[in-house]
Structure formats: C-alpha cells, structure tokens
Amino acid sequence: MKKKAGFWRARGGWAAWVTALVLASLLAACGPKVPPASTPSANTPATTTAASEAQASEAAYPVTVQDDLGQELTFDQAPQRIVPFVPSATDIVLALGLKDRIVAVDKWSAGQYKDVQGLPAMDSYNVDYEKLEALKPDLILTLPGQYLDKMRQLGLKVFVLQPADVQGVYRDFETLGRVTGTKAQAEKVIEELKAGIEPVEKAVAAIPAEKRVKVYYESWNDPIYSAGPGSFVDGLIREAGGVNVLADAKQPWPSPSAEEVIQRAPDVIIGPASNTSLKDLQAGKRPGWGSVPAVKNGRVYILDDALLSQPDTHIDDAIHALAHDFYPDVVK
C-alpha cells in the first residue's frame, strides 16, 4: 500500500523487541508524564471538535465487541484517551485518523512514527501501573502479555490484537472502527489493503500445488523458534502462496530441532533482521545446513522485523514482498 517490497530488506534496528515478545510473551508499560485531558476546551480547534462529533455519530452506543482473545468489551461512548501499546496498534489508530485521541504510546512507536513524537513514551518491559492509571486511558490496544490481568484488575479497558491472518487484520480494523466511531475510515483502509493484496492473491492462485515452495520461518536460532499454525507469520506465508514446513506444529510458535527442519528441506527460508544468525545461513556457514535446498540455491531472505510482525497497514507490503521472494518470476 505504501512501499515497494525492496524497502523491507533487512534494516535491523528497532524491531528486535519482536523476538523478545515471541520468546517471553511479556509486555509492560509506563508513562513519564500526564498529558492534558482531550476533552474540548476554549483552546480546542473547532474543526477538531466537529471531526470528533462526526466520527461519534457513525456509531450507535453502547457498542459491545470482542477482541482477538474473545474478551468482550462494551463502550458507552467513543474512546477519547487511547494508548496504543505496540507499533501495530499505533499504526491502526493513526490509519483511523485518531491521532488527536492518542495520549501515550510505547517507546518503539515513538521511534517509528513521527505523528506521535512528543507524546509520553512507555517502556514496554517495565510496567509502572501508577503512571499508566494517571493517564486515564479509556482504551488500551496491545498484544497478549502477562500484564493483562493486572491492567484489568485496575479497571483499565484493554483490547488485545492478535490476528492470525489477513482476514483477522480486516476484522480488527472493522471492530475498532465501530468502537471509535470511525467505521467509514476503517472501511476505506480495508479497501485500500485489499486493492494491494488481491493482485498478488490472483497471481499465486494460478501456481499448482505441486509447484508451491516449502517455506521455513526462523525467528531465532538458539534455540530455534519458528511459526506454526495460528501465528500471523503462518498466515502471511499462506497468503503469499507458500507452504509452511511447520504447518503441522502443535502450537503457533514451535521450537523444532535443527534436524527436523533440515529433514523437511525448505525451498525458501525467511526471517527477521534481529535474527543475526540468518547471515550465516545466507553465507552457507551454519554447520549441517548445507544440504537444505534454500541454502544451496541462495534462497535465504532476511527482511525487516516490522514487515513480519506488524498486523496493520503493512500487510499488503508483507504479502507482496514474500510472494516476490517465493515466486520472483510471477510476482515482480
């Protein structure tokens, strides 16, 4: 939707935190200061107030929805003090045109999005619940983590984002559009994403099953962490026309042995830049992996962490980049 696939070649940097999330399933938050309340005042531009009223008019409240963990939440009015807790959540809120409702972000979002620079930036590994409460958020958007129970005990309204595929991303946009009174904007974003994804879907749909590439995703090497059924990465691989060699795993983030992966002989290996050991695979220097077709044929691809981890407006870029790596003669 926004960038060509080449942009997403390995850049490293900020998104190494994603690997830690996968391995530890732990997030936290704090906010260094309390921003001013977002209710209209004498200093509030009339256009901002009018926009908020127009957005709120799109939804009939109360609105009851379920997040991606099946948790039911009811909103008596459109949230006005939103805390996106991870970059994907920040991307979604900005795409819905809700910049003025954001009262704080995680520090990774602060480094990635210019639109939220200057807002309180929270350390997502060390929770400061007192500061988080002081922000008076009426909606927190985040990933699953051990801090969720504590947040809910404090009476904070938390919507968990964990889509397993493209349809799940569409559903999150539609649901949050209803919650925030931005249904029309959510539908617009979804249509734009579909416009970028559908040509790729059509191109790879014509590839016979026997010619589909077998794909191995490696988030980390020591120990190995990969993607299994139910994970967002597995959904991306399937959408791009690949066959996940660990599609039969018993959990979304399996930890197979090197021998098991080698035996499954993937045609393509993909992974994030934060997994620096992939460079050894690219160079054919990882012991025991020389017989793997992906290594022999130079088909080990290192991509930007955000591309593989953010279920938001990046998904069309992700699917295009992966499909190009899987079928360079079909998807340019």
N, C-alpha and C positions, 0 to 999 in steps of 0.2 A: 504494500500500500504506500509505503513511504521511501523505501530504499531498495537498491538493487542488491542481489544476493552477494556480490563481491564485498560489500560493506561489512558483511558478517564474518569475514575471515578472522582468524584468531587475533584478538587485540589484548587479551588478558585484562588485568586491572581490576576494576571494582567488583566484578561479579564472582569472585572466588567464594563469597559468602554462600552462594547457592549450594556448593558441595557440602559445606558445613551443615546447611539445613537438611539436606538429604541424609547425612550421616547421623546427625544429632536430633533432628526434628524438634529443634528448640529455638524459639524467638523470644525477645523481650523488648521492653520499650521504656523510654523516659523522655521528658521534655524539659529543656533548660529554663523556659520562662512561660508565663501565661499570656497568650495573645489577647487583644481586646475582643469583647463579645462581638458576634457577627450580626446582631440584630440591627435593623435600620436605625439611624440616628440623624441628627441635623446635618452631619458631615457625609452621610451616605449618598452617593450619586443617585439621582432619580432613575437613571437608566438601569442601574444595578437592581434597585428595588422593583422596578417594573419587570425586569427579567425574572427575578425570583418569583414574583406573583404569577407570571405567565407559566413558569415551569410547574409551580404548585398546582395550577389549575388543570394540568394534564392528568392528575391522578385523583381518584376519589378515596379519601381516607376515612377510616383506618385501612391500611394495606397489610395483609399478612402474607409472608413469603417463607421459603425455606432456603437455607444456604447450602453449600455443596457437601456438608456433612449431614444434611437432613434436619438441622436445627431450625425450629420455627421461630420467626421474629415478627412482631406486629409493630407497625409505625402509625401513630395517631396523626402525624404530620410529616412533611418532608424534612429530613435531617438537615440541619444548618451548620453543625460543627463536626466536620468529618476528619478522621485521622486515618489515612492510608498507611498501612504498616510495612508494606513491601513495595518495590518498584512497580510490579504489575498492577497493584491496587491504585497507585498514584497515576499510572498511565490511564487506567479506566476512568478515574474521576476527572482527569483533565479532558479526556476524549468526550465525556458527557457535558463538558462546558461548566464544570463546577469548581473552577479554580478559587473563586471567592469564598467557597464554603470550607476550604481546607484550613485547619487551624494548626496542624503539625504533620510532619512526615518522618519516616525512618531516615537515617543518615545516608543510606545508599540512594534513596530517591533524591535527596538534597544534592547529591553529586551528579545525578544523571539528568535531572530536569531543571532547566533554567527558570521555569514558571513558579517553582516552589522555593527557590533560593531566598534566604532571609527569614523563612518560617522556622520555628523550633524544630530541630532535627534530633530524633531519638536514637539512642544506642539500642539496637535490636538484640543485644546479647545480655544486657544487664537491666532488668526491669526496675523502674522507680515508679511504683504504683501511686505514690502520693502525688508526684508531678503529673502523672497521666490523669488522675482524677481531677486535678486542678484545672486541666484543660477543658473540662466539662464537655467531652465529646458526646454526641448523640448517635454516632455511628463510627465503629472501628472496622476497617477492612484488612484482613490478614490471611496468612496461611495457618494450617494446623500447627499447634505447638503446646508445650506443657503449661504455658501461662494462661491458656484459655479459661480454665476453671477459676483461677484467681480473678481474672477480669470479670467473669460472670458473677462471682461472689460479691464483687464490688458494685454490681448493678449496671455494669457497662454493656452496651449493646454491641455485640461482635458478630460480624458476618464473615464466615470463613470461605475463602476462594480456593477451590481445589478441583478445577475441571480436568477430566481425563481425556478430552478430545476437543475438536473444533466445535462440535455442537454444544459442548459444555461451556465454551467461551461465549458463544452466541447467547446461551441461556443466562449466563451471568450478566451480560450487558442488558438483556431484556428485563431481568429481575431488578437490577439496580436502577434501570430507567424508571420502572414502576415505583420503586421505593423513593427515589429522589424527585419525582415529578418531571423527568426528562425522557419520557417514552419516545417522543418523536426523534430526539437526537440519538437515542440508543438504536432505534431502527435504522437511522441513516448510517451509523457506524457499521452496523451489521451488514448492510447492503454494500458498503464500500469494501469490507473484508471479503464478502462473497465474490465481488467483482474481481478481486485479485486472486482468489483461490480457485474458482471454478474452471478457468482455462487450464490450470495445472492438473486438476482432477480429471478433466476430459482427456488430456494428453496421456496421463499414466493409465487411465482406464483401458486404453487400447492395447496395453502391454500384456501378452499372455501370461498366465500364472507360472508356467514353467520358465519364463524368462525374467521373472521378478528377482531382484537382487536380495540376498540374505544380508541383514544389517545387524551389526553389534554396536551398541552404545556403551561407552565406558565413562562413567562419572569420576571414578577414582580407581587407582591401580593397586594400592597396598593398604588394606585388602581391596579386592575388586568390588565395585558397586556398579550395577548396571540398571537397565529399565525393563520392567516386566509388564504384564497386562494390568491395566488400570492406572498406569502412570501417564502423565502428559506427554513425555517423550515417546512412549509407545504409540500414542495417538498420532503424534506428528509423523512418525515413521510410516504408519499405515496410510495416512492421508497422502503422503508423498509417493506412495506406490511400493514401498519396501516391505520386506518380511522380517520381522524382529526374530532373531535366532533364539531369544529367550521368551517368546510369546507363551510358552507353556510353564513359565515360572509360577510359583505358588504365592508370590507377593509382588506388589508394584515395584519395589526396589530390591531385587535379589542380589546376593553376593556369591556368585558362582566361582568355582575354581578355575584357574587358568587352563587346566587340562580340558575341562568341559567346554569352554569357549573355543579352544583350538580344535577340538573334535567336531564342533558344529560348523567349522570352515566358513566364516562370514566372507561375503564378497566385498563388503564395504564396512569400514569401521569409522564411527563418528564419535566426537566427544568435545567437551568444553575446554577452552584455553587454560582454565585453572588446573586441569589435569596435565601437568607438565610432562608426565611420563609418556604421553602420546607422541612426543617428538622422537623418542627412542624407537617407537613403532614405525613412524614415518621413515626413519633412517635405517630400519631393519636391524636395530641394535638390541631389541628385547629378546633375551635368551628363550629359545623354544618356540618362538612365534614365526620363524622363517617360512614354514610350510603353509601358513594361512593365506588364502587367495588374496585378501585385501592388502596384506603386506607385500606379497610377491608382485602384485600388479600396481603398487603405488596408489592404492585407494583408501588411504587413511586421511580423514579430513578433520581438521581442528577448527572449530567455529567459536564465535563469541558466546560467552556464557549466557548473556541475555537472550540470544536467539533461541536457545534450547530450554530456557527456564521460565520465560515470561508469557503466561497465557493471557494476552491482551491484544492491543492493536499491532503487535509484532507477528502474529501468527501467519499472515499471508507471506511475509518475508521469510519466515521459517520454512514454510512448506515449499516455497519456490526454491530456496537455497538447497534444501535436502533433495528435492526432486531433480534439480540440476546435477547434484553430486551423484545421485543414483543413476540417472539416465541423461547424460550430457548431450547425447545426440537427439533426444526427444524434447527436453526442456532446456531452452537456452538461457 
